Amino acid sequence: MKSVERIIQPRPSSIVAALYTLRDLDTDVAILHGPPGCCFKHSRLLEEDGMRVVTTAMCDSDYVFGGHDLLVDVLKKVMSRFHPGRVGIVGTCASMIIGENFHRAVEEVGPGVPVIEVEIHAGYSDNTHGAIVTLEAAHAVGLIDENELERQKRMLMLATELEKRSGAASRDYIEPSRGDLKYKAASRLLELMRQGKRGISVLNAKKETAYMFADVNLAVCQAASAVGAPVPVTIANLDASVGLPRIRRYAATITAQLKENGVQVDHITGGLDEYPLTGENAGRIITERYSSYDYVVLSGVPHAIPYEAIKGMEIFSITNGPRQVEPLKAIGHQHVMVEVDLHPKTLGVRGMVESEFGETLRSML
C-alpha cells in the first residue's frame, strides 16, 4: 500500500477548531476535558472574545484511573459559578484515548441547559473535522437546524479542499515568510493610482479576521480618493443574512463602518463563513465585468480567488498566514504581505481595527 505523504509543518488543531466553533455558537463556557496546558494560548484568546474556557486539569494518574469525577466536579462548578445558558465540553487527546464518556457526566449533573458534547482529539489531519463534530453536536441538542448544519459542513469541506489545493496544506513543508515590505507595495499601489489605473478591491475574509482585513479595503478606497484616482470597485463577502448570529453581526458591523467612511460595497459575494465559495464568486464577477482592469487588491484569503480571473492584473495580496506567502508567489501574485498579529487583534473587538498595510498606505499619502 502506498503511504500518504504527511505534512511535516505544524498544522491547526481540531481541538482549537472545536473551541472557535463553540465561540461562534455563542457558548458561554467551554470545558476542556484534559491537561491544564492543552490549547492554553487559544483558550486565553477566546476568553478575550467573551467565552470562558476552563479545564478539568487532568494529570498523569487520571490517564490511568479516568477523569469522570473531575468532569462532573468541573461541570457543577461551572453551573454554580457562571450560571451559563449554554455549555460546551471539548475532548482532548488524553480524554479521548482513555475513552471518557461525556454524556454520562452530563446526565449525572443534570445542568438544565444545552450542553454541546464534542468528542474530539488533535489526531486528525484536517482541523475542520473539529468544527464539523462541534456543529453536529450542536445540532443534536437543537441549537442549529439540519439545513444550517449541512451548509456549514459543505463550507468546511470546501475550505479543506482549498487549503490542500493552493494553501498552507498544499506541500509537506512551506518556509514561513513575512512577505514583501508593506511600504514598497504601498508605494507601487499609489503609483498605479496616480497613473489613473483602474482597480478592484476584494475582501474575502474568514469570520472575525474581517475586522482587520476590511481596513485594507477601506484604506485602498481612501488612498484612491486622496490622489484623485478612479474609485476601486469593492467586492466583499459581507452578506449579513448568512451564517450563525455572531458571524452575521460581524458582517453587519463592518458594512456599516465602511459606509460611514464613504465606502459602498459594489458586489456582495456571500457570508463571512463562506470564503472558499465567495472567492469563486468574486472571480466570476471580475471575469464577467472587470477583466480589463489594471490592478486588484485581495485581503483575507487571497488564494480562494481563481488566478485565471485576475492573471492579467497587478496583484496585491494581504494574508495573515506566513506560510501562505510562498504558494501565492508561486501562483503569480506579485505583491504578498502578511498581517502577522491579526488574530489576537481581532478577538474581543466590536468594530474594525487598523491593519499594518492600511496604516502604511495612509501614512504615504
N, C-alpha and C positions, 0 to 999 in steps of 0.2 A: 504494500500500500504506500502511495506517495505521501510523504509528510507535508503538512501545510506550513508554509513559511510564516514564522511568527514575527510580529513587530517587536523590536527589542528596545525601543524608546519608551519611557513612561507614558501610560495611557490613562484617560479619565476612568474613574471607578464607578461601577454600577451602584455601589452604596451611596456615593455622593449624588449620583443622578436621582436616586430614590429620595434623598433628602430635599433636593431642589424641587422635585415634583410635589412633595408634600407641602413645601412652601407655596407653590403655585395653586395648590388646592385650599389655601388659607387655613392650613393646620396650625393650631395654637401651640402645641407641644409635640416634639418628636423625641421618642425614647430610642437611643441606640443600645441594642442589647449586645454588649461586647466589652472589650477592654477600654479603659478610660481614655487612652490616647487615640483611639480609632477615629479618623476623619476630623481631628481636632481643628485644623485650620479652617476647613469649610464650615464646621459647626459654629465656630466663632463668627464667621462672615454672615451666616444665616441668622444668627442672633441679632446682628446689626440690622437685619431686614425684618425683624419683628417676630420671628418664630423662635420660641425657646427650644433649646436642644439639651437633653440630659442623657446620662449614661448609666447603665447598670454596673459599670466598673468591674467587669468580670476579671478574675485573676487566675493564676495557673491552676489552683485547686478546683476552681469552678469548671475548668475544662474536663476534669475527671468526674466530679460529682454532680455537675449540672448547675444551671443558673435559674431554674424555675422560681425558687423562692425570692431570688434577687429581683426578677422581673415583676413579680407580684408586689413586692415591697415598694419598688420604684413607682409602679403604676398607681398604687394607693397614695403615695406622697404627691405625685403629680396632681391627682384629683383633689386632694385636700388643700394643697398649697396654691395651685394656679387656677382652679375651677375652670378648666378649658371646655370649650364647646366641641372641640374636635382634636383627637389624639392620633399620632402615628407611632407604630413600633417598627423599627427597621433592624433587620438582621445584619450580622457581620460574619466574617469568615469563622470566627470562634464559635458563635452560637449555632451557625448552620451546620458546621462539621459534626457537632455533637448532637444535632437533631432536636433542638429546642422547639417546644410546641407553644407558639404564641397564643393561640386561641384558648387553650386550656387556662392560661394565666388570665386572659380577659374574662372568661366565664367565671373564674374564681373571684375576681374583684367586682365584676358587675358595675362598670363605671357609669352606665346610663347615658353615654354619649357615643357617637360614631367613633370607632377605633379602626384605623386603616392598618392592617397587619401585612407587612411587607417582608416576605421571606426571601432574602437576597444575600449574596456574598460578592466579593470582589473578583471572583474567578472567571467572570465572563469576558470574552474578548471585546464585546461591544457594550459600552456603558449605557447605551439606550435601553438595554434589557432591564436595567433597574427602574427606568422611567415607566416602561410598559407594565412591569409587575406591580408597580405602585398604582397605576391607573386602573388595572384590573381589580386590585384590592379596594380601591375607592368605589368602583362600580358595584362590587359585591356588597357594600354597605349602603348603596343607594345615593352616593354623592354625585355621580355623573351618569348620564343615560347611555344606552347602547350606541347611539349614533355618535356621540362625542367620543366615546371610547374608541370606536373604530376609526374615526377621523384622526385622533391623536396617534394611534398605533401606525396608521399609514404615514403620517408625517415623520414619525421617529424612524421608520424603516427607510424612508426616502433620505433622511439625514444620514443614516448609516451608510447607505449606498454612495452618497455624495462624498463623504469623508474617505471612503475606500477608493473612489474613482479619482478624485483630484485634491483631497485634503490631507490632513496630518496622518491619516492611516493608509496613504497611497504607497508608502515604501516602508521597508523594515526599519530604516533609520534615516531621520532627516536632521541635519545640523540646525540647531536653533539660531535665529538671527534677529537683530533689532531692525533690520530693513534699511531703507535709504534714509539719509538725513532729511528731516522734515523741512528745514529751511530751503534746501536745494529744490525739493519737489514743489514747495510753495512758490518759490521764485519762478520756476518753469511754468506753473499753472497761471500765475499772474501775467507772465509774458504772453501766453496764448490769449488770455482775456484782453490784454491791451492791443493785441493784433486784430481784435474783433472776431475771434474764432467762436464758433457756436459749441455749447457744451451740454452735457447731460449729467445730472446729479442723482445717484441712485442710493437709497437707503434699503439695505436688505439685511436687517439685523435680527438677532435672536433675543427675544424677551427683554429683560431689563437692560441688556447691553445697549439697546437703542437709546437710552437716556444720554449716553455719550456719543454714540455714532451719529445720532441726528444732529449733533452740534457741528459735525463736519459739513453736512449738507447746508446747515444754516450759514456757516462761515463762507462757503463757496458762493452762495447767493449774495451775501453781504459784500464779498470782495468784488464780484461782477458789477454790482450796483455802484460801488465806490470808484471803480475805474472806468465807468461808463460803457461796460461791455454788454453784449446781449445776455439777457437773463437766462440762466441754465434751466432746462426742463427738469422738474423734480419728480422722481418716481420713488414711491415708498411703500413698504409693506405695513401700513398703519390702519388696517381695517379694524375699527373698534367694535365690530359686531361679531368677531370671530374669536373663539378660544375661551379659556377659563376666565372668570370675572377679573382676576388680578391682571391677566395679560391684556384684557380689553381696556382696563384702566390705564395701563402704560400707553397704549396707542392713542387713547382719547387725550391724555395729558400732553403728550408730545405734539400731536396735531394742533392742539390749542396754542401751545407755546410757539410753534413755528408760525402760525397765523398771526399771533401777537407781534412777532418780529418781521412781519411782512412777507413770509414765505407761504405761497399757496402750493399745495401738493397737486400736481397736474394729473398723475395717474396713481391709483391705489392698486397694488398687486395682490393683496391678501393680508393675513394676520401675522403677528409677531412670532407665532409658533409654527409658521408655515414656510420658513425661509428656504427650504430646499425647492419647494414648488414655486414660491414667489420669485425666486431667481430666474426660473424658466419663463414666468410671466413677464418679468422685466425685459428679458431678452427678446421675447416675441414683440413687445411694444416697440422696442428700439429698432428691430428689423423692419417692422411694418411702417414706422413713421419717422424715424430719426437716423437712418443708416448713413446719411451723408454728413452727419455732424463730425466735429473735429476732435473733441476730447470727451472723456467720461470719467467721473469720479465715483468710485464704488466704496461704500462704507458698510462694515458689518461682516458679511460672509461673501466676499467678492467671488470666490470660486464657484458659487452657485449660479452666477450669470454666465450663460454659454459664451465661450470665447468667439464663436462664429458670428455672434450678434454685434461684437464690438472690435473685431480684429483690425479694422481699418483706422481706428481712432487711437489717440494717445491716451493711455490708461493710467489713472492714479488710483491705487487701491489701498484702503486702510483697514487693517485687521487687528485683532488682539492676540493672534497666535504666532509666537516666534517661529514655530515650525511650519507656518503657512507661507512664509516668505519665499523659500526655495521653490515649492511647487507653483506658486503664482508667477515667479520669474520664468520658470520653465515653460509655462503656458504661453507667455508673451506679454505679461503686464510690465510696462516699462518702469513704473514708479510704485514701490510697495513700502508702506510704512506700518509700524506696529504701535498700537496704544497699549504699552506694557502694563500699566496699572489700572486698566479699565475696570476689571471685575470688582475689586474692592471698592472702587469709587462709585460704582452704580448700585451697590447694595444699600438699602436703607434710605435711599433718596426718594423724593416725591416730585422731582422735576428734572429737566435736562441739566447736565453738568458739562463744563468746558473740556473739550478734547485738546490734546497737545498739538495736533495738526491744525485745528481751528484757531487755537491761540497763536500759533506761529503765523498762519495766514493773515490774521487780523493785525499782528504786530508789524507786518511788512507793508501795510497799506500807506 
